[in-house]
Amino acid sequence: MKKWKKIVLWIAGGIVVIMSILIIYVVDTLFYLFPRRDTEAIRKILVADFRRETSWQRHHRTPPIIWPSPFYEPKLKRMGKSILPALIEIIEDEKEDRYVRGFASDCFEFVGEEGKKYVPRLIKILKQGDETGQWCAANALAIIAYKFEDKSIITPLTEAYVKDNHPFVWELSREKSSLFKGNKKAIGLLSEYLLTEKKYHGIRRTVAEILGNIGDKRAIEPLKEILKRKDEHPHVKKAAEEALKKMLNKGNE
């Protein structure tokens, strides 16, 4: 009799487990087919079901890092452009976790060309938002510029770069240098930054690399000016020399 009881309990337990899995699957499928698209729903999708806290963070009492959930990413991709208003609200929200805001800006990778409609709003955040908002807006704008080769984004991105040194201009100049061609203002801003000795030499070295990647003739004189300076930082000089060589090689091709 006891054996039968055990068998019945095992069967009942198995049924409960199977039913639980089926319920989760059904609920998840319904969410996939009929997802909510409001800001709070999108935020929950962006945040992982778990938080990872390293020993270093525990030692220094820093908050745990929120990681994006790969489980939910296909759902966001499927929602496409319909999540754009929520993404913008999350990026704008200064009270939101900075990692969640960063994930929201990354989502511009798969919202399609509809994201271009939000360029003016992203530029506004880039100029007037808080530090995290500006970084996220720059990230989203760089994605749009890269994917759809939108040259109108380059000038505001360059202005933000010379002000706050976001890395996206360097990445774009390396991958899509054609976006900068003929942009007199962007080249002028970068050249001016390069020639300002008070600026940090590490960033000025990067600016020289950017100008070399772009290959615009307007940058030749500023780069030559760097080479003429006797007291210029060696790293900046070397970067300027390599940039000039790169531009000359492009010209000979």
Buried (B, 14 or more C-beta within 10 A) or exposed (E): EEEEEEEEEEEEEEEEEEEEEEEEEEEEEEBEEEBEEEBEBBBEBBBBEEEEEEEEEEEEEEEEEBBBBEEBBEBBEEBEBEBBBBBBBBBBBEEBBBBBBBBBBBBBBBBEEEBBEBBEBBBBBBEEBBEBBBBBBBBBBBBBBBBEEBBBBBBBBBBBBBEEBBEBBBBBBEEBBEBBEEBEEBBBBBBEBBBEEEBEBEBBBBBBBBBBBBBBEBBBEBBEBBEEEEEBBEBBBBBBBBBBEBBEEEEEE
